[in-house]
Amino acid sequence: MSIMQHQAGRNINSEIMQRLLLFVLFIVALNAVCAQQKIPPFRMALSDGKLFSASNLPMGKPVIVIYFSPECDHCQVLMKEWFKRSNDFKKASVVMITFLPVTSVALFEKEYKTKQHPNIFTGTEGTGFFVRNYYKVLDMPFVALHDKNGNLVSTYSKDIPLNTLAAKLRQLN
């Protein structure tokens, strides 16, 4: 191997290492940005037609955002289990958002008696899909847990581990 070939090999290895380092730094930075993700500045229509937004949430409490469809089988399973354990989540503000019309929200509220829970806010974002796009929701139900400062703590999709969610919420209080 000539000196030129040896030097060229070292330059390629150095370039690969530099690119690898940049990639690792990019991943670390991306994780830091994701960890700082806040509650989306959502707006939704409640069953009574009034608008409710993120700025209406009580201050200083963890927030659980649930993106769901009342027609989704997995969502119905989650709701049945959720309301059996609603006391586990009463120290958080719970925002239940769907894309279905207000009439579907009203039927859901009636079936699950959400108005009996003052910490639960249920509404529709309509077909704008702001919240859905914000969290990049691919499967429903989708749950995002935020701390009292609005920072994203964890997300869950489809089969939601309520024991894990309740334990993380307890750690935040």
C-alpha positions as CSV (number, residue, x, y, z in Angstrom):
1,M,0.0,0.0,0.0
2,S,1.4,3.3,-1.0
3,I,1.6,6.4,1.3
4,M,-1.1,8.1,-0.9
5,Q,-3.5,5.1,-0.5
6,H,-2.9,5.0,3.3
7,Q,-3.5,8.7,3.6
8,A,-6.7,8.4,1.5
9,G,-8.0,5.6,3.7
10,R,-7.3,7.7,6.9
11,N,-9.2,10.6,5.3
12,I,-12.2,8.4,4.5
13,N,-12.2,7.0,8.1
14,S,-12.0,10.5,9.5
15,E,-14.9,11.7,7.4
16,I,-17.0,8.7,8.4
17,M,-16.3,9.4,12.1
18,Q,-17.2,13.1,11.6
19,R,-20.5,12.1,10.0
20,L,-21.2,9.6,12.7
21,L,-20.5,12.1,15.4
22,L,-22.8,14.7,13.7
23,F,-25.5,12.1,13.4
24,V,-25.3,11.2,17.1
25,L,-25.4,14.9,18.0
26,F,-28.4,15.4,15.8
27,I,-30.2,12.5,17.6
28,V,-29.3,13.9,21.0
29,A,-30.6,17.3,20.0
30,L,-33.8,15.9,18.6
31,N,-34.5,14.0,21.8
32,A,-33.9,17.2,23.8
33,V,-36.4,19.1,21.6
34,C,-39.0,16.3,21.9
35,A,-38.5,16.2,25.7
36,Q,-39.4,19.9,25.7
37,Q,-42.6,19.4,23.7
38,K,-45.4,21.4,25.4
39,I,-49.2,20.9,25.5
40,P,-50.4,21.9,22.0
41,P,-52.3,25.2,21.8
42,F,-55.5,23.3,20.9
43,R,-59.0,24.6,20.5
44,M,-62.0,22.3,20.6
45,A,-65.8,22.6,20.6
46,L,-67.6,21.2,23.6
47,S,-70.9,19.4,23.4
48,D,-72.7,22.7,24.3
49,G,-71.1,24.4,21.3
50,K,-68.7,26.5,23.5
51,L,-65.0,26.7,22.6
52,F,-62.4,25.4,25.0
53,S,-58.7,25.9,24.5
54,A,-55.4,24.9,26.2
55,S,-55.4,28.4,27.8
56,N,-58.6,27.4,29.7
57,L,-56.9,24.5,31.5
58,P,-56.2,25.0,35.2
59,M,-52.7,26.0,35.9
60,G,-50.2,24.0,38.0
61,K,-51.7,20.5,37.3
62,P,-50.4,17.7,35.1
63,V,-52.4,17.3,31.9
64,I,-53.4,14.1,30.1
65,V,-54.4,14.5,26.5
66,I,-56.5,11.6,25.1
67,Y,-57.0,11.6,21.3
68,F,-59.8,9.1,20.5
69,S,-62.8,8.2,18.5
70,P,-66.0,7.1,20.2
71,E,-66.4,4.6,17.3
72,C,-63.0,3.0,17.8
73,D,-63.0,-0.5,19.4
74,H,-59.6,0.1,21.2
75,C,-60.9,3.5,22.4
76,Q,-64.1,2.0,23.8
77,V,-62.0,-0.6,25.7
78,L,-59.8,2.2,27.1
79,M,-62.8,4.3,28.1
80,K,-64.4,1.4,30.0
81,E,-61.2,0.8,31.9
82,W,-60.4,4.5,32.4
83,F,-63.7,5.3,34.1
84,K,-63.4,2.3,36.4
85,R,-60.1,3.9,37.5
86,S,-61.0,7.6,37.2
87,N,-59.9,8.3,40.8
88,D,-56.3,7.4,39.7
89,F,-56.4,10.4,37.3
90,K,-58.4,13.0,39.2
91,K,-55.3,15.1,40.1
92,A,-54.7,15.8,36.4
93,S,-56.7,17.8,33.9
94,V,-57.9,15.3,31.3
95,V,-58.5,16.5,27.8
96,M,-60.4,14.1,25.6
97,I,-60.3,15.2,22.0
98,T,-61.9,13.6,18.9
99,F,-62.3,14.7,15.3
100,L,-65.9,13.6,15.1
101,P,-68.8,16.1,15.3
102,V,-70.2,17.7,18.4
103,T,-73.2,15.3,18.3
104,S,-70.8,12.3,18.8
105,V,-69.1,14.2,21.7
106,A,-72.5,14.7,23.3
107,L,-73.4,11.0,23.0
108,F,-70.0,10.0,24.4
109,E,-70.4,12.3,27.4
110,K,-73.9,10.9,28.1
111,E,-72.7,7.3,27.8
112,Y,-69.6,7.8,30.1
113,K,-71.0,10.5,32.3
114,T,-68.0,12.7,31.8
115,K,-69.7,15.8,33.2
116,Q,-69.6,14.1,36.6
117,H,-65.8,14.5,36.5
118,P,-64.9,18.2,36.8
119,N,-61.3,17.5,35.7
120,I,-62.4,16.0,32.3
121,F,-62.9,18.3,29.3
122,T,-64.3,16.5,26.2
123,G,-64.6,18.0,22.7
124,T,-63.9,17.9,19.0
125,E,-61.2,19.6,17.1
126,G,-63.2,18.9,13.9
127,T,-61.4,18.0,10.7
128,G,-58.6,20.5,11.1
129,F,-56.6,17.7,12.8
130,F,-54.3,20.1,14.6
131,V,-53.8,17.9,17.7
132,R,-53.6,14.8,15.7
133,N,-50.9,16.3,13.5
134,Y,-49.1,17.9,16.5
135,Y,-48.6,14.5,18.2
136,K,-48.3,12.7,14.9
137,V,-51.0,10.3,16.0
138,L,-51.1,7.1,13.9
139,D,-53.2,4.8,16.1
140,M,-56.0,5.5,18.5
141,P,-56.5,5.8,21.3
142,F,-53.4,8.1,21.8
143,V,-52.5,9.4,25.3
144,A,-49.9,12.1,26.1
145,L,-49.0,12.9,29.7
146,H,-47.6,16.4,30.4
147,D,-46.3,17.6,33.8
148,K,-47.6,20.7,35.6
149,N,-45.4,22.9,33.5
150,G,-46.8,21.5,30.3
151,N,-43.7,19.5,29.4
152,L,-44.3,16.2,27.6
153,V,-43.5,13.3,29.9
154,S,-44.6,10.3,27.9
155,T,-47.0,9.1,25.1
156,Y,-48.9,5.9,24.6
157,S,-50.7,4.5,21.6
158,K,-53.4,1.9,20.9
159,D,-53.1,-0.4,24.0
160,I,-52.7,2.1,26.8
161,P,-51.0,0.8,30.0
162,L,-53.2,2.5,32.6
163,N,-51.1,1.1,35.5
164,T,-48.0,2.7,34.0
165,L,-49.8,6.0,33.3
166,A,-51.2,6.2,36.8
167,A,-47.8,5.5,38.3
168,K,-46.1,8.2,36.2
169,L,-48.8,10.6,37.2
170,R,-48.3,9.9,40.9
171,Q,-44.6,10.6,40.4
172,L,-45.4,14.0,39.0
173,N,-47.5,15.1,42.0
